[in-house]
């Protein structure tokens, strides 16, 4: 059985009408190569010059220059399809610099009541969490039980979702502390 995809492929390869392609494929029992040979015998398609071959893309002339150029072009597309290691490292470096700049323009504040006890760039907090998380996380949690609160300030923290979550954690610590004292 001949499919529409086969007919379209033969039309594109042989530059013939749909009717001619369907008839050739039916005569060749759906075999694309046999259909091309059938069309050659009928004179509707000329054989490739210079001992060439057919491709699913288009008929390629394998005379020395055209064939070598086509191979070179395919090789170039294959080799340069993705990104190179150097360009990937450059993108990673640019991303890291962007994050450091954002971290330095925003700050992490520790406060008790209305008094700010400490304030430092978010970059410092990130480095502490990466290299000394076993000390940083317990100190932050213990600070909650001593009445400390935390917030992020800066241009990138106009949305209060993070600060609301931190206030909720501080309130939970206060409620736990009150329930233990009773």
GISULPE-V264918 format. One record per pair of residues at least 6 apart in sequence whose ideal C-beta (glycine too) atoms are under 6 Angstrom apart, sorted by the first residue. I is the first residue (numbers start at 1). J is the second residue. D is the distance in whole Angstrom. If there is no record, write none. Layout:
BEGIN
i = (I I)
j = (J J)
d = (D D)
END
This chain:
BEGIN
i = (2 2 2 6 7 7 7 10 10 11 11 14 14 16 24 24 24 25 27 28 28 28 36 39 40 48 50 50 52 52 52 60 100 102 103 103 103 104 104 105 106 106 106 106 107 107 107 107 108 108 108 108 109 109 109 109 110 110 110 110 111 111 112 112 128 129 144 144 145 145 149 150 151 152)
j = (25 26 30 25 18 21 22 21 35 18 21 39 45 44 35 38 39 35 38 34 35 38 54 45 47 59 62 63 60 61 62 70 123 156 121 122 123 121 123 154 122 154 156 157 119 121 153 154 120 122 125 152 116 119 151 153 117 118 148 150 117 149 147 148 136 136 170 173 173 177 170 166 163 162)
d = (4 6 5 6 6 5 5 4 6 6 5 6 5 6 4 5 5 5 5 3 4 5 6 4 5 6 6 4 6 5 4 6 6 6 6 4 3 5 5 6 5 3 5 6 5 6 5 6 6 5 5 6 6 5 5 6 5 4 6 6 6 6 5 5 4 6 6 4 5 6 5 5 5 6)
END
